[in-house]
């Protein structure tokens, strides 16, 4: 009975581990998982250099290296060599090797890192395998030349962090094209992924249309306010149209600046005192 119970527990744990290792996670989660595995496998006080990572984009590779470096430093378990040590290796590689082939071989890196007191070197890669990315981290001992840690994880293909880091900024022609499409209720911004910008533009056009409807349906020809809503509608439509063309330039230059403009909230207020009238106000929240 006890033997059968032990086998059952073993199977449950095995399936649980399999499920965790085979799950698809975010990029940041994969980095954290790799760092935890390094922490568990390496000895206290080991000298580590987080050196090389290969991906589809240099910004993405640099982000992963920095995040992994910071996590290992904050464990306070290792002696993590800083950027100055990496620059020493870079200078030596530039002098001895040709970088045009891509990643430097493990043997070359091990011989160089051992000279500056590193007991282990961390390298990795992010590979597009179709429906997901395969995230790999390896830690190799400089003295034994053995793989001390090998982490492999699956990263979501639609991970927002990866999209942001690998985003290619549109050229001037593409921005103008987005601005032209913004005439259609902000369609260009929606296509570009600038949802808040699209909503802002849609709101502007809806307000302008509402003013035209007020002019056409609520005011008689002898009303002293005839022409006021239409004039305001043309003004709102004109401002929205102009903003639709400059929005792609603002958004791609600085999303934070675009966020400020998103907080511009137009309001139409119908006053009902002795002289009827319309007030069109804009409120900017910071």
Secondary structure, DSSP 8 states (H G I E B T S, - for coil): -HHHHHHHHHHHHHHHHHHHHH-EE-HHHHHHHHHHHHHHHS-TT-EEEEEEEE-S-HHHHHHHHHHHHHHHHHTTSSEE--HHHHHHHHHHHHHHS-GGGSS--HHHHHHHHGGGT-SEEEEEEEEE-SSEEEEEEEEEETTT--EEEEEEEEEETT-HHHHHHH-----HHHHHHHHHHTTTTTHHHHHHT-HHHHHHHHHHHHHHHHHHHHHHHT--TT-TTTTHHHHHHHHHHHHHHHHHHHHHHHHHH-HHHHHHHHTEEEEEEEE-SSS-EEEEEEEE--
